[in-house]
Amino acid sequence: MAGRAVVVGAGIAGLSCAVRLRERGWSVRVLSDVAVHGSTSHLAAAVWFPTRSGPRNKVLDWGGRTFGTLAAQARAGVPGVVMRESLTLYRHEPGPQWWAAAVGPVRPARPDELPPGYRHGLRFAVPLVEMPVYLPWLAGEARRRGVVLERRRVTSLAEAGADADLVVHCSGLGARSLAGDTSVTPVRGQIVRVVNPGLALSVRDEAHPSGRAYVHPREHDCILGGTLDEGVWDTTPDPAVGAAIVERCHDIVPALRGAPVIEHVAGLRPARPEVRLEAEPATAERPRVIHDYGHGGSGITLSWGCADDVAALAGPGDRG
Ligand SMILES: Cc1cc2nc3c(=O)[nH]c(=O)nc-3n(C[C@H](O)[C@H](O)[C@H](O)COP(=O)(O)OP(=O)(O)OC[C@H]3O[C@@H](n4cnc5c(N)ncnc54)[C@H](O)[C@@H]3O)c2cc1C
C-alpha cells in the first residue's frame, strides 16, 4: 500500500514536490487556499537566476540541478520552458561569478552586444519559464499521475496531516503561521508587463543607479523589473514605481521604447535568511513533516533541486 503524503501549497515548490513524491510511489494530495494562478509562483518573471536566497553553497547545488531539469524540459518541448540567451550588465569588469558553476558556458559580451553607456557584460543561456503556461501544465502533469489537488485553507500542519503519513510543507509566506516561522518575510517585487516588440535576449543590470533593471522577453510579452522591497506586504502596484522601472529598462534595452504597457503587477517573494529544507519527526499531534519554503526570489531557480531532496528525505512511498 502506498504511503499517504499531503503537500501544503500549490506554487512551484508544492507542485514540483508532488510530482517527485508520486514518482517515489507516494499517494499524494495537494492542499492550497488559492488557485494555481493566484500564487506568487504564477506571476514570477521565472528566469533561472539566484536572487535573495541562501545559503550560497546549497543554492548553487539546488540551482544547478534545477538548471539541468529545466534545460531537459526545454529540449523535450515542455510547454512554457525555453532556453533564453541572456546578458548581465556590469559597471566594472566583473570578476568570477559564484553562480557561474551552475550554468553552461559564460563569456564576456562583445562591445557591439552592449547597450549605450555600458562597457562590461556577461553572456550565457538560462532556462526561462512562462509560469502562466508552465504552472497549469505542471498541475495537469501531477493530476495525470494521480495526484489529487484540493482547494482548501489549512490552519495547522497537524490538521493538514490528520489522515496522512507525511506532510510536505510548501506554503511560502504561509509558513509564518503554519510553522510559526517569523524569519519568513515578504520581499515585494513590482514588475511591468509590456508587449514584446520582437525581443529574444534577456538583459539585467542589478546595479542600475535608479534600481534593479531587468527585461525578460516571453512569447508575447516582456517582464520588466523590478523592485526588492524588504518587509512590504502591500501588493498594490505603484504607478510612479512602474514608470521608473520602464524608464530604466529603456536604458538597458533601448528597443523597448514605445512598447505598449499591458499591466503593472506586484507580488511577494517568500524570503528567509536561508531556505528551510529539512524533516521534522512525527509528534503525538501530527505525522512527519518535511519543510520546503523560504526561496525568496529564487523559487523557480531552486524548485526541482529542492523537490529532489524532499523526495529523498521522504524515502520510498510504496510500502509493498
Ligand atoms: C516579481 C517577482 C519576480 C520573480 N522572479 C523570479 C525569477 O525570475 N526566478 C525565480 O526563480 N523566482 C522568481 N521569483 C520568486 C518566486 O516567485 C518565488 O520564490 C516562488 O514563487 C515561491 O514558490 P512557493 O511555491 O514556495 O510559494 P508560492 O508560489 O507563494 O505558493 C505558496 C502556496 O501555499 C499555499 N498556502 C499558503 N498558506 C496556506 C494555507 N494556510 N492553507 C493552504 N494553502 C496555503 C498558497 O495557496 C500557494 O499555493 C519572483 C517573485 C516575484 C514576486
The ligand as a MOL file (V3000), in Angstrom:
LIG
                    3D

  0  0  0     0  0            999 V3000
M  V30 BEGIN CTAB
M  V30 COUNTS 53 58 0 0 0
M  V30 BEGIN ATOM
M  V30 1 C 8.0320 39.9870 -9.1760 0
M  V30 2 C 8.6490 38.6570 -8.9070 0
M  V30 3 C 9.5660 38.1340 -9.7990 0
M  V30 4 C 10.1740 36.8970 -9.5620 0
M  V30 5 N 11.0500 36.4070 -10.4630 0
M  V30 6 C 11.6620 35.2190 -10.2330 0
M  V30 7 C 12.6040 34.6960 -11.1740 0
M  V30 8 O 12.8790 35.3010 -12.2100 0
M  V30 9 N 13.1880 33.4870 -10.8850 0
M  V30 10 C 12.8890 32.7820 -9.7590 0
M  V30 11 O 13.4340 31.7060 -9.5460 0
M  V30 12 N 11.9970 33.2630 -8.8470 0
M  V30 13 C 11.3870 34.4700 -9.0570 0
M  V30 14 N 10.5060 34.9680 -8.1280 0
M  V30 15 C 10.3440 34.2730 -6.8490 0
M  V30 16 C 9.3350 33.1190 -6.9380 0
M  V30 17 O 8.1270 33.6070 -7.4530 0
M  V30 18 C 9.1230 32.5290 -5.5550 0
M  V30 19 O 10.3370 32.1850 -4.9410 0
M  V30 20 C 8.2920 31.2510 -5.6810 0
M  V30 21 O 7.1150 31.5170 -6.3890 0
M  V30 22 C 7.9680 30.6350 -4.3290 0
M  V30 23 O 7.2330 29.4790 -4.5950 0
M  V30 24 P 6.4430 28.7280 -3.4480 0
M  V30 25 O 5.7700 27.5680 -4.0860 0
M  V30 26 O 7.3620 28.4810 -2.3070 0
M  V30 27 O 5.3810 29.8030 -2.9210 0
M  V30 28 P 4.0130 30.3420 -3.5290 0
M  V30 29 O 4.0340 30.4230 -5.0090 0
M  V30 30 O 3.7090 31.5930 -2.7690 0
M  V30 31 O 2.9620 29.2330 -3.1480 0
M  V30 32 C 2.5400 29.0490 -1.8100 0
M  V30 33 C 1.3560 28.1200 -1.8140 0
M  V30 34 O 0.9820 27.8580 -0.4680 0
M  V30 35 C -0.4200 27.9850 -0.3290 0
M  V30 36 N -0.7450 28.3120 1.0550 0
M  V30 37 C -0.1640 29.2380 1.8510 0
M  V30 38 N -0.7520 29.2200 3.0710 0
M  V30 39 C -1.7090 28.2510 3.0160 0
M  V30 40 C -2.6610 27.7570 3.9600 0
M  V30 41 N -2.7300 28.2270 5.2040 0
M  V30 42 N -3.5050 26.7740 3.5670 0
M  V30 43 C -3.4570 26.2650 2.3220 0
M  V30 44 N -2.5700 26.6960 1.3970 0
M  V30 45 C -1.7000 27.6790 1.7410 0
M  V30 46 C -0.7800 29.0630 -1.3490 0
M  V30 47 O -2.1420 28.9700 -1.6960 0
M  V30 48 C 0.1220 28.6820 -2.5140 0
M  V30 49 O -0.4970 27.6500 -3.2660 0
M  V30 50 C 9.8560 36.1850 -8.3810 0
M  V30 51 C 8.8980 36.6950 -7.4900 0
M  V30 52 C 8.2980 37.9220 -7.7420 0
M  V30 53 C 7.2790 38.4310 -6.7800 0
M  V30 END ATOM
M  V30 BEGIN BOND
M  V30 1 1 1 2
M  V30 2 1 2 3
M  V30 3 2 2 52
M  V30 4 2 3 4
M  V30 5 1 4 5
M  V30 6 1 4 50
M  V30 7 2 5 6
M  V30 8 1 6 7
M  V30 9 1 6 13
M  V30 10 2 7 8
M  V30 11 1 7 9
M  V30 12 1 9 10
M  V30 13 2 10 11
M  V30 14 1 10 12
M  V30 15 2 12 13
M  V30 16 1 13 14
M  V30 17 1 14 15
M  V30 18 1 14 50
M  V30 19 1 15 16
M  V30 20 1 16 17
M  V30 21 1 16 18
M  V30 22 1 18 19
M  V30 23 1 18 20
M  V30 24 1 20 21
M  V30 25 1 20 22
M  V30 26 1 22 23
M  V30 27 1 23 24
M  V30 28 2 24 25
M  V30 29 1 24 26
M  V30 30 1 24 27
M  V30 31 1 27 28
M  V30 32 2 28 29
M  V30 33 1 28 30
M  V30 34 1 28 31
M  V30 35 1 31 32
M  V30 36 1 32 33
M  V30 37 1 33 34
M  V30 38 1 33 48
M  V30 39 1 34 35
M  V30 40 1 35 36
M  V30 41 1 35 46
M  V30 42 1 36 37
M  V30 43 1 36 45
M  V30 44 2 37 38
M  V30 45 1 38 39
M  V30 46 1 39 40
M  V30 47 2 39 45
M  V30 48 1 40 41
M  V30 49 2 40 42
M  V30 50 1 42 43
M  V30 51 2 43 44
M  V30 52 1 44 45
M  V30 53 1 46 47
M  V30 54 1 46 48
M  V30 55 1 48 49
M  V30 56 2 50 51
M  V30 57 1 51 52
M  V30 58 1 52 53
M  V30 END BOND
M  V30 END CTAB
M  END
